[in-house]
Amino acid sequence: MADASIEFKGTSFTLSVLHIKTSELADIRADLVKKVAQAPDFFYLVPIVVNIEQLDCSVDYQAVKTLIEELKFTFVGFTGAVDKEQRKLIRDLGFSFVNTSKTDHSQKAAISQEAVAKEIQATAVVPEGNLYTDKVHRGQIRSGQQIYAKDQNLVVIGSVSAGAEVIADGNIHIYGSLRGRAIAGAKGHHKAQIYCQNLEAELVSINGNYWLSESMEQHWGSPAFINLTDSELTSSKLI
């Protein structure tokens, strides 16, 4: 008997979770538009799960889905610690309800990166940090440029301009100013780090967890390195 053409397997992906605190769609729209404007390329077609557990009342689920897709996210479904009746209503309307693993629900970020399903597993094999080779780029990376170090660390001898993007499956070292976007651990390497001589980034991300510029005030304009600790980004002075 020939092998089946399809196969279901349990896997684990990190998805973006949008926590909404109001049922007022106009307020949700306004805040999302502001957030997307800060890093439009990063948010484009990002899969989104909508967490509704902070709502005091029901929301128009179809309208929420429409809004998410209108702003160029990819709508996955709803999640949150809600009662069985509410979960049933969501599924009766034809939407997915994602049961999350036990997490710390005290996190209040408007959009946070968190694991939303125990039964999903990353398909990429992530090598240990010391197995990565280095991809070296000499010179400034200008606005609109993107440099990707596939299965490597990325070393930039120069600066990353606003509007530019550097991506690595390993670490990112920038011997200059970081003013654009830096995405390390792109394939799921949670021990990846980002180093730069001057931190003024639009966005930094490690293993799907990210900060926008307002989260970097502590070491803004200073030599700094960023790493991931217990699924949260932290920054420290480099020297």
NORVEN-V368624 format. One record per residue. N is the residue number from 1. RES is the residue in one small letter. PHI is phi in whole degrees, -180 to 180 (999 if undefined). PSI is psi in degrees with one decimal (NA if undefined). OMEGA is omega as a letter, one per 20 degrees, with the letter a starting at -180 (999 if undefined). Layout:
BEGIN
{{N	RES	PHI	PSI	OMEGA} {N	RES	PHI	PSI	OMEGA}}
END
This chain:
BEGIN
{{1	m	999	130.2	a} {2	a	-68	149.7	r} {3	d	-64	146.9	r} {4	a	-66	150.5	a} {5	s	-79	-10.0	r} {6	i	-134	162.4	r} {7	e	-154	131.5	r} {8	f	-95	133.7	r} {9	k	-138	150.1	r} {10	g	-77	132.0	r} {11	t	-137	177.3	r} {12	s	-141	116.4	r} {13	f	-114	151.1	r} {14	t	-92	121.3	a} {15	l	-114	155.2	r} {16	s	-78	133.7	r} {17	v	-115	121.2	r} {18	l	-96	112.1	r} {19	h	-90	117.6	r} {20	i	-105	137.6	a} {21	k	-113	0.2	a} {22	t	-143	152.9	r} {23	s	-93	0.4	r} {24	e	-78	107.4	a} {25	l	-64	-32.3	a} {26	a	-64	-38.9	r} {27	d	-70	-41.1	r} {28	i	-61	-45.6	a} {29	r	-60	-47.8	a} {30	a	-61	-44.0	a} {31	d	-70	-37.9	r} {32	l	-66	-41.1	r} {33	v	-60	-42.5	r} {34	k	-64	-43.5	a} {35	k	-66	-44.3	a} {36	v	-64	-35.9	a} {37	a	-63	-23.8	a} {38	q	-74	-29.4	a} {39	a	-155	68.6	a} {40	p	-60	-37.3	a} {41	d	-68	-35.3	a} {42	f	-67	-38.6	a} {43	f	-87	-11.4	a} {44	y	-62	119.1	r} {45	l	61	20.3	r} {46	v	-66	130.9	r} {47	p	-65	131.4	a} {48	i	-124	131.3	r} {49	v	-109	130.9	a} {50	v	-97	118.6	r} {51	n	-91	122.8	a} {52	i	-114	12.3	a} {53	e	-72	-17.4	a} {54	q	-88	-1.9	a} {55	l	-78	138.0	r} {56	d	-85	-16.2	a} {57	c	-142	172.5	a} {58	s	-72	164.2	a} {59	v	-131	159.0	r} {60	d	-76	97.5	a} {61	y	-62	-41.3	r} {62	q	-63	-40.7	a} {63	a	-66	-37.0	r} {64	v	-64	-46.7	r} {65	k	-59	-44.8	a} {66	t	-61	-41.8	r} {67	l	-64	-44.3	r} {68	i	-59	-45.2	a} {69	e	-72	-32.3	r} {70	e	-63	-33.0	a} {71	l	-90	14.9	r} {72	k	72	27.1	r} {73	f	-90	165.9	r} {74	t	-104	111.6	a} {75	f	-76	127.9	r} {76	v	-104	-46.1	a} {77	g	166	-166.1	r} {78	f	-112	159.8	r} {79	t	-153	174.9	r} {80	g	131	163.1	r} {81	a	-84	84.1	a} {82	v	-122	166.5	a} {83	d	-75	167.1	a} {84	k	-62	-37.0	a} {85	e	-62	-40.8	r} {86	q	-68	-39.9	r} {87	r	-63	-40.2	r} {88	k	-65	-42.0	r} {89	l	-60	-44.3	a} {90	i	-61	-44.0	a} {91	r	-71	-34.3	r} {92	d	-64	-28.2	r} {93	l	-79	-4.7	r} {94	g	95	13.0	a} {95	f	-104	153.0	r} {96	s	-78	144.5	r} {97	f	-121	119.1	a} {98	v	-95	118.2	r} {99	n	-81	120.4	a} {100	t	-88	158.2	r} {101	s	-75	167.0	a} {102	k	-68	120.8	r} {103	t	-131	173.6	r} {104	d	-82	105.2	a} {105	h	-81	6.5	r} {106	s	-79	-10.1	r} {107	q	-68	127.7	a} {108	k	-114	15.0	a} {109	a	-63	142.2	a} {110	a	-63	-43.7	r} {111	i	-130	122.7	a} {112	s	-131	155.9	r} {113	q	-97	125.2	r} {114	e	-154	156.1	r} {115	a	-73	129.5	a} {116	v	-112	1.2	r} {117	a	-156	124.6	r} {118	k	-65	-33.1	a} {119	e	-81	9.5	r} {120	i	-109	141.7	a} {121	q	-133	135.4	a} {122	a	-64	133.2	a} {123	t	-83	-24.3	a} {124	a	-74	141.6	r} {125	v	-91	119.8	a} {126	v	-100	117.0	r} {127	p	-72	158.4	r} {128	e	-66	155.5	a} {129	g	-55	-36.4	a} {130	n	-76	-2.5	r} {131	l	-94	-8.9	a} {132	y	-76	138.9	r} {133	t	-90	173.2	a} {134	d	-108	134.8	r} {135	k	-103	123.4	a} {136	v	-109	127.6	r} {137	h	-117	125.1	r} {138	r	-104	127.8	r} {139	g	112	167.4	a} {140	q	-70	142.0	r} {141	i	-101	115.4	a} {142	r	-90	164.4	r} {143	s	-54	131.9	a} {144	g	94	-16.0	r} {145	q	-84	151.9	r} {146	q	-136	130.6	r} {147	i	-118	128.2	a} {148	y	-124	125.0	r} {149	a	-101	93.3	a} {150	k	-75	123.3	a} {151	d	57	30.3	a} {152	q	-143	165.5	r} {153	n	-80	155.5	r} {154	l	-116	126.1	r} {155	v	-115	120.2	a} {156	v	-111	114.3	r} {157	i	-95	83.4	a} {158	g	153	-170.2	a} {159	s	-107	159.4	r} {160	v	-111	112.3	a} {161	s	-72	159.9	r} {162	a	-58	135.2	a} {163	g	90	-6.2	r} {164	a	-97	164.6	a} {165	e	-142	132.0	r} {166	v	-121	134.8	a} {167	i	-133	138.6	r} {168	a	-145	146.1	r} {169	d	-77	-17.9	r} {170	g	-110	-137.1	a} {171	n	-84	163.7	r} {172	i	-125	125.3	r} {173	h	-118	123.6	a} {174	i	-122	111.1	r} {175	y	-92	69.1	a} {176	g	168	-159.2	a} {177	s	-89	140.0	r} {178	l	-107	104.1	r} {179	r	-114	-12.9	r} {180	g	-97	-136.5	a} {181	r	-116	137.4	r} {182	a	-128	122.8	a} {183	i	-123	107.9	a} {184	a	-106	161.3	a} {185	g	59	39.6	a} {186	a	-62	-27.3	r} {187	k	-97	10.6	r} {188	g	109	19.7	r} {189	h	-83	100.2	a} {190	h	-75	-11.4	r} {191	k	-96	5.2	r} {192	a	-65	153.9	r} {193	q	-136	160.4	r} {194	i	-123	127.6	r} {195	y	-121	140.1	r} {196	c	-154	157.2	a} {197	q	-87	-13.8	r} {198	n	-154	110.6	a} {199	l	-93	107.1	r} {200	e	-142	44.5	a} {201	a	-78	150.8	r} {202	e	-75	-35.7	a} {203	l	-161	140.1	r} {204	v	-128	146.3	a} {205	s	-146	138.3	r} {206	i	-132	121.2	r} {207	n	53	39.6	r} {208	g	85	-7.9	r} {209	n	-94	133.0	a} {210	y	-138	159.3	r} {211	w	-124	141.9	r} {212	l	-94	174.2	a} {213	s	-57	-34.0	a} {214	e	-67	-16.3	r} {215	s	-88	-1.2	a} {216	m	-109	16.8	a} {217	e	-61	-32.3	a} {218	q	-59	-39.8	a} {219	h	-121	25.8	a} {220	w	-62	132.5	r} {221	g	76	12.3	a} {222	s	-122	160.2	r} {223	p	-64	129.7	a} {224	a	-151	158.6	r} {225	f	-131	149.8	a} {226	i	-125	133.5	r} {227	n	-139	179.0	a} {228	l	-114	123.1	r} {229	t	-128	116.5	r} {230	d	52	48.2	r} {231	s	65	18.7	r} {232	e	-129	138.7	r} {233	l	-75	142.2	r} {234	t	-135	152.3	r} {235	s	-127	152.0	r} {236	s	-143	156.3	r} {237	k	-67	138.8	a} {238	l	-77	-37.0	r} {239	i	-138	NA	999}}
END
